[in-house]
Amino acid sequence: MSTVLCPYLNFRGDAREAMEFYRSVLGGELVVSTFRDFGITDWPDQLDKVMHSRLITEHGLVLMGSDVPETMEVVFGDSISVLLGGEDEAGLTSWYEGLSQGATISQPLGKAPWGDSFGQLTDRFGVKWLFNIAAPTAA
């Protein structure tokens, strides 16, 4: 069995803009489908909103997202954060800086008590991101 865990982000009308922003920062291939593309006409004013989108980066990160129709309830909050971590200091720093555009920085990227570098922000679309750059290991 093959299993993939990936964040599925909800937006209220700006999913396309958000997912295109993530592609501009993280790279990869973005596929966007609207409610119209899937023939879903329950919400005529939402036909061109994003029903489903998927961003797959060359690093294996998968992000999905959609617009929640105005008639459906959605609660935006801070119960989930997207963590980007690893040993690629240059790459992760670049992603942190890219996602920082218009973001609220809650923890600047810097040395953490556990030895790694850590940073935290909430991007301009309300998504919380955590960054953890692993400290070099002694050989």
Secondary structure, DSSP 8 states (H G I E B T S, - for coil): -------EEEESS-HHHHHHHHHHHH-SEEEEEETTTTT--SSGGGTTSEEEEEEE-TTS-EEEEEE--TTS-----SS--EEEEES-HHHHHHHHHHHTTT-EEEEEEEE-TTSSEEEEEE-TTS-EEEEEE------
